[in-house]
Amino acid sequence: MRRLSLDGPVWGPVADAGLDRPYLLVDGRASRQAIPELQTFWDHLTAWKKNIVRTGAEHLTYSDFATLIPQAAGLLGLVPDQVAAQVGPQRPDRAIAVQRTYPVAFFDLHLRHRGHLLDGPSPLFPDVAFIPQGTELGIFGRSRGRLEGDTLRTMRMLGVVGVLLLVAFVVSAATTTQTRATGDGTQNQSRPAPPEAWSARVATFNIWGNVGHQGKADWIPPVINEAVGTAPVAMALQEACRNQAAEFASRLGMRMEFQALMPHRCDNGQDFGNAVLYQGTATGPVVRRIMPGIDEDEPRGLICVPLDDMLFCAIHLSIDQGRRLGQTLWLSTVEKGGDPQLRPLKAWGTVVLAGDFNGEPNSPELSQLYTTIGAKEALGPRGAYTEPTHDDNRKIDYIFTWGGAASFHGTKAQPTRYSDHYLYTTWIGN
């Protein structure tokens, strides 16, 4: 059994006995200095252990209230300093990123034996500090009496927050479901509220994983530091060896789904194919499809993960133009409902299709995306692109969307020294 604590104290016999299993202690108010039993427990841990803290963290930083309290501040009459006293001064999205990333990294390390995020400080999370194992110095230095008093006040406030958020939800539901009486005494059908606004950074990258790197993964940390930076919400990888996709996911604190198109084909014996990296939790089963046409012995495929606001897909088309045309014709046929065996991707809602299409915007095969499907591309209308995505100065990597009202901004094609393709990123939202 592996255990972690998100700013929690320790009570009972285990405080003196300790554990012989891996343990991750994430500090907020419950530091080892504030709670003597926690320091005793720490001293008696005999297996792997790490103690980390997010700068400025409060107890509620590690809960949903990190986002709920700032939203309810107006209802509660809280000024920014009072909000920060409850959930810390950080942006809510950064608090949630830490909540999601470090527990996943802990279990990945000790259950799947992969990942390096817990090796030490990460440039992706400069606000997360590693407390040396031997130190008893707490970050916040609160006395136990002060801690208990603060906890009681926090619990009272949580009750108020919960009631006010429930009232706000009921009022919102009542005002966004609009009905009006007609002359015959009946009511018109309810009109639902418009969809909630959303925005997400997404990316695609043909990583040249086997031809360029022979399946090795040692180049991945520097490309993340130099080009990728903060993890996007979703990222498509092509020409990836499975271990490389897993390394990207681990380093970025993301989840990974892999499509093995050529099993054990990488020089290191790993599977070769496409991958989708994503934050959060998939909202349904992963979609994996093999497209018509094979380049020598390499099949071509797409893999999609349903997320809260979109179906995000990675794709890699053939290097042969005739086969590419067949693949995009197949895709448009499916999207028009012409294949009774396959559900159109747009049936999931907003589709984001990202990857290496191996064709330029004005090529016949891309007509199936721009015209037949009516997809929008991250750099604008067909023929309007201004940036290449490949070392040979062609644009052959794309991020398309259809099936919803999404639009793009902040699109960027960034060359790197690690692949012949550029890292292609954009923001998408409604």
C-alpha positions as CSV (number, residue, x, y, z in Angstrom):
1,M,0.0,0.0,0.0
2,R,1.3,3.4,-1.0
3,R,0.1,6.5,0.9
4,L,0.1,10.2,0.6
5,S,-1.2,13.1,2.7
6,L,-2.5,16.4,1.4
7,D,-1.9,18.7,4.4
8,G,-3.2,16.1,6.9
9,P,-2.2,15.4,10.5
10,V,-1.6,11.9,11.8
11,W,-3.3,10.4,14.9
12,G,-3.3,7.1,16.7
13,P,-0.7,4.3,17.0
14,V,0.7,4.9,13.5
15,A,2.1,8.2,14.6
16,D,4.6,6.4,16.9
17,A,5.0,3.3,14.8
18,G,5.5,4.9,11.4
19,L,5.2,2.9,8.2
20,D,7.4,0.7,6.0
21,R,5.7,1.8,2.8
22,P,6.3,4.8,0.5
23,Y,4.8,8.0,1.8
24,L,4.4,11.5,0.2
25,L,3.8,14.3,2.7
26,V,2.4,17.5,1.0
27,D,2.5,20.4,3.5
28,G,0.1,23.3,3.9
29,R,-0.7,24.2,7.5
30,A,0.0,20.7,8.8
31,S,3.7,21.0,8.8
32,R,6.0,18.9,10.9
33,Q,6.8,21.9,13.0
34,A,3.2,22.7,13.7
35,I,2.2,19.2,14.7
36,P,4.8,17.3,16.8
37,E,3.1,13.9,16.1
38,L,3.7,14.5,12.4
39,Q,7.4,14.9,13.0
40,T,7.4,11.8,15.1
41,F,5.6,9.9,12.4
42,W,8.0,11.2,9.8
43,D,11.0,10.1,11.8
44,H,9.6,6.5,12.0
45,L,9.0,6.2,8.2
46,T,11.4,3.5,7.0
47,A,10.7,3.4,3.3
48,W,10.8,6.0,0.5
49,K,9.5,9.4,1.7
50,K,9.3,12.9,0.4
51,N,8.0,16.1,1.9
52,I,6.9,18.9,-0.5
53,V,5.1,22.1,-0.1
54,R,3.5,24.6,-2.5
55,T,4.7,28.2,-1.7
56,G,1.9,30.1,0.1
57,A,-0.3,27.0,0.5
58,E,-3.1,27.0,3.0
59,H,-5.1,23.9,4.0
60,L,-7.8,24.5,1.4
61,T,-5.2,24.9,-1.3
62,Y,-5.4,21.1,-1.7
63,S,-9.2,20.9,-2.2
64,D,-11.9,22.0,-4.6
65,F,-12.3,25.2,-2.5
66,A,-9.2,26.5,-4.2
67,T,-11.5,27.3,-7.1
68,L,-14.8,27.6,-5.3
69,I,-14.0,30.2,-2.7
70,P,-12.6,32.7,-5.2
71,Q,-15.8,32.3,-7.3
72,A,-17.9,32.8,-4.2
73,A,-15.9,35.8,-2.8
74,G,-18.5,38.3,-3.9
75,L,-21.3,36.4,-2.2
76,L,-19.2,36.0,0.9
77,G,-18.1,39.6,1.0
78,L,-14.4,38.6,1.0
79,V,-11.6,40.9,-0.2
80,P,-8.6,39.3,-1.9
81,D,-6.5,39.1,1.2
82,Q,-9.3,37.2,2.9
83,V,-9.5,34.8,0.0
84,A,-5.7,34.3,0.1
85,A,-5.9,33.5,3.8
86,Q,-8.2,30.6,3.0
87,V,-6.8,29.1,-0.2
88,G,-3.5,30.9,-0.7
89,P,-2.5,33.6,-3.1
90,Q,-2.0,31.4,-6.2
91,R,-4.2,31.2,-9.2
92,P,-6.9,28.5,-8.9
93,D,-5.7,26.7,-12.0
94,R,-2.2,26.4,-10.6
95,A,-3.5,25.0,-7.3
96,I,-5.5,22.4,-9.2
97,A,-2.5,21.6,-11.4
98,V,-0.4,20.7,-8.3
99,Q,-3.3,18.7,-6.8
100,R,-3.6,16.7,-10.0
101,T,0.0,16.3,-10.9
102,Y,1.9,15.3,-7.8
103,P,-0.4,12.5,-6.5
104,V,-0.4,11.0,-10.0
105,A,3.4,11.2,-10.1
106,F,3.6,9.5,-6.7
107,F,1.5,6.5,-7.7
108,D,3.1,6.3,-11.2
109,L,6.5,6.1,-9.5
110,H,5.6,3.4,-7.0
111,L,3.0,1.4,-8.8
112,R,4.1,1.8,-12.4
113,H,7.8,2.4,-11.7
114,R,8.1,5.4,-14.1
115,G,8.4,9.1,-13.9
116,H,10.9,11.7,-12.5
117,L,8.8,14.5,-11.2
118,L,9.5,13.6,-7.6
119,D,13.3,13.4,-8.1
120,G,13.5,17.1,-7.1
121,P,12.4,20.6,-8.0
122,S,10.9,21.0,-11.5
123,P,11.0,24.1,-13.7
124,L,7.4,23.3,-14.6
125,F,6.4,23.8,-10.9
126,P,8.7,26.4,-9.5
127,D,6.3,27.0,-6.7
128,V,6.7,23.5,-5.3
129,A,9.6,23.1,-2.9
130,F,11.2,19.9,-1.6
131,I,11.8,20.0,2.2
132,P,15.0,18.1,3.1
133,Q,14.3,14.8,4.9
134,G,16.3,15.6,8.0
135,T,15.0,19.0,8.7
136,E,12.3,19.7,11.3
137,L,11.8,23.2,10.1
138,G,8.2,23.9,9.0
139,I,7.4,26.3,6.2
140,F,4.7,28.2,8.1
141,G,5.8,28.0,11.7
142,R,2.3,28.1,13.2
143,S,1.8,26.8,16.8
144,R,-0.5,23.9,17.3
145,G,-3.0,26.1,19.2
146,R,-3.0,28.6,16.4
147,L,-3.5,25.7,13.9
148,E,-6.5,24.3,15.8
149,G,-8.1,27.7,16.1
150,D,-7.6,28.4,12.4
151,T,-9.1,24.9,11.6
152,L,-12.2,25.6,13.6
153,R,-12.7,29.0,11.8
154,T,-12.1,27.3,8.5
155,M,-14.7,24.6,9.2
156,R,-17.3,27.2,10.1
157,M,-16.6,29.1,6.9
158,L,-16.9,25.9,4.8
159,G,-20.5,25.6,6.0
160,V,-21.2,29.1,5.0
161,V,-19.5,28.6,1.6
162,G,-21.4,25.4,0.9
163,V,-24.8,27.0,1.6
164,L,-24.0,30.1,-0.5
165,L,-22.8,28.0,-3.4
166,L,-25.9,25.9,-3.3
167,V,-28.1,29.0,-3.3
168,A,-26.0,30.5,-6.2
169,F,-26.5,27.2,-8.1
170,V,-30.2,27.2,-7.6
171,V,-30.6,30.9,-8.5
172,S,-28.4,30.3,-11.6
173,A,-30.4,27.3,-12.7
174,A,-33.7,29.2,-12.3
175,T,-32.5,32.2,-14.3
176,T,-30.9,30.3,-17.1
177,T,-33.8,27.9,-17.7
178,Q,-36.3,30.4,-19.2
179,T,-40.0,29.6,-19.5
180,R,-43.0,31.9,-20.3
181,A,-46.7,31.4,-20.4
182,T,-48.6,31.4,-23.7
183,G,-52.1,32.6,-24.4
184,D,-53.6,29.1,-24.0
185,G,-52.2,28.7,-20.5
186,T,-49.4,26.3,-21.5
187,Q,-45.7,26.9,-21.3
188,N,-43.0,27.0,-24.0
189,Q,-40.3,24.4,-23.8
190,S,-37.4,25.4,-21.5
191,R,-34.5,27.1,-23.2
192,P,-31.1,25.9,-21.8
193,A,-28.4,28.3,-20.9
194,P,-25.6,28.9,-23.4
195,P,-22.6,26.6,-22.9
196,E,-20.0,27.7,-20.3
197,A,-17.0,29.4,-21.9
198,W,-13.8,27.4,-22.0
199,S,-10.3,27.8,-23.3
200,A,-7.5,25.3,-23.5
201,R,-3.9,25.1,-24.8
202,V,-3.4,22.2,-27.1
203,A,-0.4,21.0,-29.1
204,T,0.9,18.5,-31.6
205,F,4.5,17.3,-32.2
206,N,5.9,14.7,-34.5
207,I,8.8,13.8,-32.3
208,W,10.9,11.8,-34.8
209,G,11.2,9.2,-32.1
210,N,12.8,6.3,-33.8
211,V,14.5,7.6,-36.9
212,G,15.9,10.6,-35.0
213,H,16.4,9.2,-31.5
214,Q,16.3,5.3,-31.8
215,G,13.8,5.1,-29.1
216,K,15.9,7.0,-26.5
217,A,14.2,9.4,-24.1
218,D,17.1,11.4,-22.7
219,W,16.4,14.3,-25.0
220,I,12.9,14.8,-23.7
221,P,13.6,16.9,-20.5
222,P,15.5,19.5,-22.5
223,V,12.9,19.8,-25.2
224,I,10.2,20.3,-22.5
225,N,12.3,22.9,-20.9
226,E,13.3,24.7,-24.1
227,A,10.0,24.4,-26.1
228,V,7.0,22.9,-24.4
229,G,7.2,24.6,-21.0
230,T,3.9,24.4,-19.0
231,A,1.9,21.3,-19.9
232,P,-1.0,21.9,-22.3
233,V,-4.4,20.5,-21.7
234,A,-3.9,18.0,-24.5
235,M,-1.0,17.0,-26.8
236,A,-0.8,14.8,-29.8
237,L,2.5,12.9,-30.5
238,Q,3.4,11.1,-33.8
239,E,6.4,8.9,-34.6
240,A,6.6,8.1,-30.9
241,C,8.0,5.0,-29.2
242,R,5.9,4.0,-26.2
243,N,8.6,4.8,-23.6
244,Q,9.1,8.3,-25.1
245,A,5.3,9.1,-24.9
246,A,5.3,7.8,-21.3
247,E,8.3,10.0,-20.5
248,F,6.6,13.1,-22.0
249,A,3.5,12.3,-19.9
250,S,5.5,11.8,-16.7
251,R,7.6,14.9,-17.1
252,L,4.6,17.0,-17.9
253,G,2.3,15.5,-15.2
254,M,-0.2,14.3,-17.8
255,R,-1.9,11.0,-18.6
256,M,-1.1,9.0,-21.7
257,E,-3.0,6.8,-24.2
258,F,-1.0,5.1,-26.9
259,Q,-1.8,3.6,-30.3
260,A,0.7,0.9,-31.2
261,L,0.8,0.9,-35.0
262,M,4.0,-1.2,-35.2
263,P,4.6,-3.4,-32.2
264,H,8.2,-3.6,-31.0
265,R,9.4,-1.7,-34.1
266,C,11.5,1.0,-32.3
267,D,15.3,0.3,-32.2
268,N,14.9,-0.3,-28.4
269,G,12.1,-2.9,-28.8
270,Q,9.4,-0.5,-27.9
271,D,6.0,-0.2,-29.7
272,F,5.9,2.6,-32.4
273,G,2.8,4.8,-33.0
274,N,0.7,7.8,-32.0
275,A,-0.1,9.0,-28.5
276,V,-2.5,11.5,-26.8
277,L,-1.3,13.1,-23.6
278,Y,-3.9,14.9,-21.5
279,Q,-4.7,16.5,-18.2
280,G,-7.6,15.4,-16.0
281,T,-9.7,12.3,-16.6
282,A,-11.1,11.0,-19.9
283,T,-14.9,11.2,-19.9
284,G,-15.4,8.0,-22.0
285,P,-13.7,5.2,-23.8
286,V,-10.7,5.9,-25.9
287,V,-11.3,5.7,-29.7
288,R,-8.7,3.9,-31.8
289,R,-9.0,3.5,-35.6
290,I,-6.8,2.2,-38.3
291,M,-7.1,4.1,-41.6
292,P,-7.0,2.6,-45.1
293,G,-3.6,2.5,-46.8
294,I,-0.3,1.1,-45.6
295,D,3.2,2.6,-46.3
296,E,5.3,-0.4,-46.8
297,D,4.5,-2.2,-43.5
298,E,3.5,0.9,-41.5
299,P,-0.3,1.3,-40.9
300,R,-1.7,4.7,-40.3
301,G,-4.2,5.5,-37.5
302,L,-5.9,8.0,-35.3
303,I,-6.5,7.9,-31.5
304,C,-9.0,10.1,-29.7
305,V,-9.6,10.7,-26.0
306,P,-12.9,12.3,-24.9
307,L,-12.3,15.2,-22.5
308,D,-14.6,17.6,-20.7
309,D,-14.8,20.1,-23.6
310,M,-13.6,18.2,-26.6
311,L,-12.7,15.0,-28.3
312,F,-9.0,15.3,-28.7
313,C,-7.4,13.2,-31.4
314,A,-3.9,12.4,-32.7
315,I,-3.4,11.4,-36.4
316,H,-0.6,10.7,-38.8
317,L,-1.3,10.4,-42.5
318,S,0.6,8.6,-45.2
319,I,3.7,9.9,-47.0
320,D,2.1,8.8,-50.3
321,Q,-0.3,11.4,-51.7
322,G,-2.7,8.8,-53.2
323,R,-3.0,7.0,-49.9
324,R,-3.4,10.3,-48.0
325,L,-6.3,11.2,-50.3
326,G,-7.9,7.8,-49.5
327,Q,-7.4,8.4,-45.8
328,T,-9.0,11.8,-45.8
329,L,-11.9,10.6,-48.0
330,W,-12.4,7.8,-45.5
331,L,-12.5,10.4,-42.7
332,S,-14.9,12.7,-44.4
333,T,-17.2,9.7,-45.3
334,V,-17.3,8.7,-41.6
335,E,-18.0,12.3,-40.5
336,K,-20.9,12.5,-43.0
337,G,-22.4,9.3,-41.6
338,G,-21.5,7.2,-44.6
339,D,-20.0,4.3,-42.7
340,P,-22.7,2.5,-40.6
341,Q,-19.9,0.6,-38.7
342,L,-18.2,3.8,-37.4
343,R,-19.6,6.6,-35.3
344,P,-18.7,10.1,-36.6
345,L,-16.2,11.8,-34.3
346,K,-18.4,14.9,-34.2
347,A,-21.0,12.7,-32.3
348,W,-18.8,13.3,-29.2
349,G,-19.2,17.1,-29.7
350,T,-16.3,19.5,-30.5
351,V,-13.6,17.5,-32.3
352,V,-9.9,18.6,-32.2
353,L,-7.8,16.7,-34.7
354,A,-4.1,17.3,-34.4
355,G,-1.1,15.8,-36.1
356,D,1.2,15.2,-39.1
357,F,-0.9,15.2,-42.3
358,N,2.1,15.1,-44.7
359,G,0.3,17.4,-47.1
360,E,0.3,21.2,-47.7
361,P,-2.9,23.2,-47.2
362,N,-3.8,23.5,-51.0
363,S,-3.3,19.8,-51.7
364,P,-6.4,17.8,-52.8
365,E,-6.4,15.6,-49.8
366,L,-6.7,18.5,-47.4
367,S,-9.9,19.6,-49.3
368,Q,-11.7,16.9,-47.4
369,L,-10.9,18.7,-44.1
370,Y,-11.3,22.3,-45.1
371,T,-14.2,21.9,-47.5
372,T,-16.1,18.6,-47.1
373,I,-16.0,18.4,-43.3
374,G,-15.8,22.2,-43.0
375,A,-13.1,22.1,-40.4
376,K,-11.3,25.2,-39.1
377,E,-7.5,25.2,-38.8
378,A,-5.5,26.9,-36.1
379,L,-3.7,29.3,-38.5
380,G,-6.9,30.4,-40.2
381,P,-8.6,29.7,-43.6
382,R,-7.0,27.6,-46.2
383,G,-4.2,29.4,-47.9
384,A,-3.9,32.0,-45.2
385,Y,-1.2,30.2,-43.1
386,T,2.0,32.2,-42.5
387,E,4.2,29.7,-40.7
388,P,5.8,26.4,-41.8
389,T,5.8,23.4,-39.4
390,H,8.7,21.4,-40.9
391,D,12.4,22.0,-41.5
392,D,11.9,22.0,-45.2
393,N,9.7,25.1,-44.9
394,R,6.4,23.3,-45.6
395,K,3.2,23.4,-43.5
396,I,2.3,19.8,-43.0
397,D,1.2,19.7,-39.3
398,Y,-2.3,20.9,-38.4
399,I,-4.8,21.3,-35.6
400,F,-8.3,21.2,-36.9
401,T,-11.7,21.5,-35.2
402,W,-15.3,20.9,-36.1
403,G,-18.5,19.8,-34.5
404,G,-18.7,22.8,-32.2
405,A,-18.3,26.6,-32.1
406,A,-14.7,26.6,-31.1
407,S,-12.1,29.1,-32.4
408,F,-8.3,29.5,-32.1
409,H,-5.9,32.1,-31.0
410,G,-2.2,32.4,-30.0
411,T,-1.1,29.7,-32.6
412,K,2.6,29.1,-32.8
413,A,4.9,26.8,-34.7
414,Q,8.2,26.5,-32.9
415,P,11.3,24.8,-34.4
416,T,13.4,22.7,-32.1
417,R,16.7,21.0,-32.4
418,Y,15.1,17.6,-31.5
419,S,12.9,16.9,-34.5
420,D,12.4,17.8,-38.2
421,H,8.9,18.9,-37.3
422,Y,8.1,22.0,-35.3
423,L,6.2,22.0,-32.0
424,Y,2.8,23.3,-33.0
425,T,0.6,24.9,-30.3
426,T,-2.5,26.9,-30.1
427,W,-5.3,28.0,-27.7
428,I,-8.8,26.8,-28.5
429,G,-12.1,27.8,-26.9
430,N,-15.6,29.1,-27.4
